[in-house]
Amino acid sequence: MVKTTGKLTRLDNITLFEKLPPTKFYSIDQYYIDKADIGVAGAVDSSVNDRDLNLELYIALLIFTNRASVAKDICT
């Protein structure tokens, strides 16, 4: 199992993302995700001898400050 370490940056809302120094991990207190526009892609691969199974899942989503931002088509 691979382990990763790094600083966790706490954001009050997504608009602060560009205003703070970059870190590896973020937590956001106030956010809205438009569930209608989530992109998902995945892949499954097994080794030649079928001893290993690799699953990959990629998720892309827009993070807004609130629901009104989605209605106005304003991405922050």
Phi, psi and omega in degrees: 000136180270134177246147181228143177231158179168173182281139174260119180259126179266127178246137174291321175208169188293338181294341179279352183304314182279349185267350182246157177299145181292142173226178184278328185229147180225148167234139183240128181281313183242119181203163173221131179248126178283098186291343180284340185241040178269133177257134181229135174220147181212166178211146176234134182217140176238156180285170182300319182267010178058027177268339181239140176233123180252124177245131178235134179226124180243130181232129177240131180211154178269136178249122180248163177286326179199173183295327180298328179297325179291316181298326180273357182061040178254114179263127178249000000 
